[in-house]
Amino acid sequence: HIKQKFLGFDFSMPLWISSMTGGTEKAKHINKNLAKACAEFKIGMGLGSCRPLLESDDRFDDFNVKSLMGSAPLFANLGIAQLEELIENSDLKKLTELIKKLDADGLVIHVNPLQEWAQPEGDRYKKSAIETIQTICDFISLPIIVKEVGQGMGPKSLEALLDTSVSAIELAGYGGTNFSLLEMRRSQGNTPDIESSGDAFSYVGHTSEQMIDYLNDLNSQKTTDIEVIISGGVKDPVTGHILKEKLELNSIVGMASNVLKYALKDYSELQAYLIDVRESFSMAKCFLIKEDAS
């Protein structure tokens, strides 16, 4: 069987719908389809960036999907820059109000310094991200997932996270969607033939496989109960299963873009896709047996 627990919730398969749809006009349709799928298939999801809700309820209906999810977990999502600003302004009550309003089960903190740097209008961090993360961990009692976006984390960053009260890490990693490169192209007017001196930064990063090795090594030095979502470069359940088997910590597979394609359509198409995903996980579990290293 492929059922498992993740962050204390019962999942029917090791799948997490990774955060997306923060800024799209179709967010309401997408999020409602995803929420219905989470209820039916007993999987969890992170919302796209909830930043607009910090200032206004104009887009609240785009994110208000918890009532459709049954017992499946829903996590709110904010960037480290927004949280740093709330802390700086002594305004963390906005965070608790946001979580209560969404009836969220936890919070995803996305960390994307390179993407922000590449944006002409991007935020700049004034403090160490790890300091902000621990402040939020101390402030709310719900589980927190730290999601690195698109470039991966090195061993020192991962080790620092293991020393916080974070419940889980999402390894978006280098090899999935390269948001930094997309932002660089956007700032250049989408003209790929024009290069800038900063373009090389878009090729800096760590893959999910590298981060799994780092985490296994860190876990051998000091045992941790932190859990992991593996999403960087995962296009299908088979790849996800293989990476999951390599990691010694409790983990599930995160998928975003592939799920999004079907969530944009009628719910029946998303439903059919997830039935296929579930079957693929079952087949992988049966036929791709982890070899004993001894």
N, C-alpha and C positions, 0 to 999 in steps of 0.2 A: 504494500500500500504506500501511498505517497503523502498521507496526512502528516502534519507535524505542528508543533507549537512554535510561535514566533512572538516574542515580547509578551508572552502569557496568553496570546490569542490562539484559537484553534483554526488552522488552515487546512483546507481539503487538498491542496497541492502547494508546493513551495514557490508561490508566485506573488510578487508585490507589484502593483501598478505604480510605477515611479512618477514623481511629480512632473506635471506639465500643464499646459493650457492656461498659464497665468494671464496672458495678454491677448488671446485670440477672441474674435467676435463670436465664435461658436462654442465658447467655454461652457455655457449653460447646457446645451445639448450633449456635449461630450461628457461633462461631469455626471450628468444624470444617467447616461448610458453606463458609464463606468461604475457608478454607485449601485445600480441594479445588478450589474455583473458581480460585484463584490458580494452582494447578498446571496445571489444564486450559487456562486461557486466557492463561497467562504474563503475569500482572499482579501488582502488589505490594499489601501491606496493612500498616496500622499497627494494633496491638492497642489495645483500650481501656486505660484507666489501669491500670497494673500495680502501683499502690500497695499493694493487699492482700498482694502477694508479698514486700514488703520486711520484713514482720513474721511471716509464716506461709506454709506451703505448703498450707494447707487448700484453697485454690482453684486450686492449680497446674494441675490437669487442665482448668480452664476456658480456660487460656492456652497449654497445651502442644500446639501444632499444627504446629510446624515440620516434623515428619516427614511431614506430608501435603502439603507445598508444593513438593516437587521443588526446582528451582533458583530458584523465585520468591522475592523478598525479603520477609522478615518483620521488622518493626521493633517493638521494645518501646516503651513509652510511660509517661513520668512527668511530673508537673506541676513547674513551676519551684519551688513551695513545698517539695515533698518533696526536691528536689535541694539547695535552699538549706539545709535542715535536715541533710542528709547531710554537706554541706561543713562546716557549723557544728560538727557533732559528730565531725569527722574520721573519718567512717564511709563513705567512698566505695567501700570494698571491697564494700559491699552492692550497689552499682550494677553492678560487674563480675561479681559472683556472679549477679545477676539476669539479665544479658545472656547469660552462659554457660549458665545453667540453661535458658533459653528457646531457646538456640542462635540468638539474634537476629542479624540482619545490620546492625542500626543502632539508633538511638534517636530517638524523637520526644519533644521537650520541648514540652509544651503550656503556653501563657502565657495566663492568664485572670483578670487582676486585678479586672475589673469583676464578673465572675461570682462570684468569691470574696467580694468586698465585699458582694454582695447576699445571700450565704448567712449566716444567723445563726451557723452553725458554721464559716464559711469561714476560710481561711488569710490571713494578712497578710504581705506581703513585707517583709523587714527590709533587704534590699540591692537595688540596681539589678538588674533582670532580666538586663541585658546582661552584668553582671559575673559572675553565676552561670553564664550560658550559656558565656562564654569559659572559665571554670574547667573546665567539663565537657568542652569541646572540647579543652582541654589535657590532660585526664585520660584520655580514651579515644581510640583511633585509628580507630574505626568512624565511618561517616557519621552526621551529626546533622541532623535536620529540626526546625526551630522552627515549631510550629503555633500561630498566634494563634487564639483561640476566640471567634468570634461578633461581634466589634465592629470588627475591622480595625486596621490600623496606619498612622500618618501617615508622611510622608516622612523625618522625623528618626529615627524608630524603624527604618525600613527601611534608611536609610543606615548606622545604627549596626550593624545585622546584617550588612551587606555588608562591614564592617570586621572581622568575627569570622572564625573558621574553620568556620562553619556550612556544610554542604553544600547544604542546600535550605531553602526557606521554604514553608509552606502558608498560603495566603491564604483562611482560613475566612470572614472578612469580614462586614460588616454586610449583611444581606439574606438570609442563610441562617437557620438556627435561632437565635433570640435567647435564648441561655441566661441572660443577665442578667435579662431580663424574666420568664422561667420561674421563676428563683430568687426574684425579688421577689414573684411571685404565690404561690409556695409558702410564703414567710415570712408572707404575709398570710392564709394559710388558704385559698388558691385562691378568693378572693372578688374578682373583677375590678372590682367597683363601688367598692372601697375603694382610694383612691389615697394614696401617700406622697410626700414631697418628693423622694425619690430616684428616683421612677419615670422622670423625664425623662432620667436617665443611660442608660436602656435604649435610647434613641433616638440616642445619641451613637456615631459610628463612621465607618468608611470602607468603601465597597463594593469588591468585587473590581475593578471597572472603574477606580475611582479609584487603587487600589494598583498596577494595571498601568501606568497613566499615570506614577505616581511612579517605578516601577522602570525604565521606559523612559527617563525623564529622567535618573535616576541612572546608568543604564548608558551614556548618551551622554556623561556627564561623566567617568566612569572605568569602563572595561570590567571586568565581573565574570564569573566562571564559575559563580556560584551558580545552582542550578536551582529550579524553582517547581512547586508543586501548586496548581492553582486549584480551589477547592471552594465558596467562599461564594456562595450563591444559585444554584448549578448544579443544576438538576433533571433535566437531560437532556443527551445527548451533543452535540446541535446547539448549545445555549447554550455548553457547554464548549468546543466546537471554535471558535466565534466568538471567545470570550475568549482562547483559546490563540493564535489567529492574530494577535491584537492585541499580544501580549507578545513582545518581542524576545529574551527569554531562553529557554533550553530548558525546556519545561514539559509537564506532563501534567494531566489532569483528575481531581479527587477527588470521589467520590460516597460518601454514607453512608446517609442515611435511605431513599432509594429502594432501594438494595441490601439494606438491613436488612429491608424488608418481605418480600422473597423468601427471604432467608437464614433467616427464622423458619419457613419452610415446608419441604417436602421439597426435597432437592437438585435434583431434576429441574426444579422451578420456577425456582430460581436460575439453573440452567444455561440454560434457555430465555430468561430475561430477559437474560442476558449475551450470548447469541447475537444477540439483537435490538439490544443496545447496540453490539456490534461492527459489525453491519450499518449502524447509524445513523452511526457514526464514518466508515465507508467511504463512505457516501452524502454526508456532509458534506464529506469530503475531495475528492470528485469534483465536487460541484456548488456548494459555497460557496467560490469562489475569492477569495483576498485580492487586492484591487485595488492596483495600483501607485500609490503616493502621488504620483508624478511625473505 
